[in-house]
Amino acid sequence: MNELLSELEKERRKLNLLGEELMKQSISLSCNQEFQEQSQKVDQLVARYHHMKAKRKQQVR
């Protein structure tokens, strides 16, 4: 679980840096393919994290 959180934070940092760079260049985030792909990657990691967390909570009961 800690490994997943580390990966999630790493990918979030990449997404934030990319977003900042695009905004500095006045490039729309929604139109940038690289940004969209990175955002999807972060979304998938968040979903995996919440799934694992719910699974663990259920096992405790």
Secondary structure as UniProt FT lines:
FT   HELIX           2..24
FT   TURN            25..26
FT   TURN            30..31
FT   HELIX           33..60
//
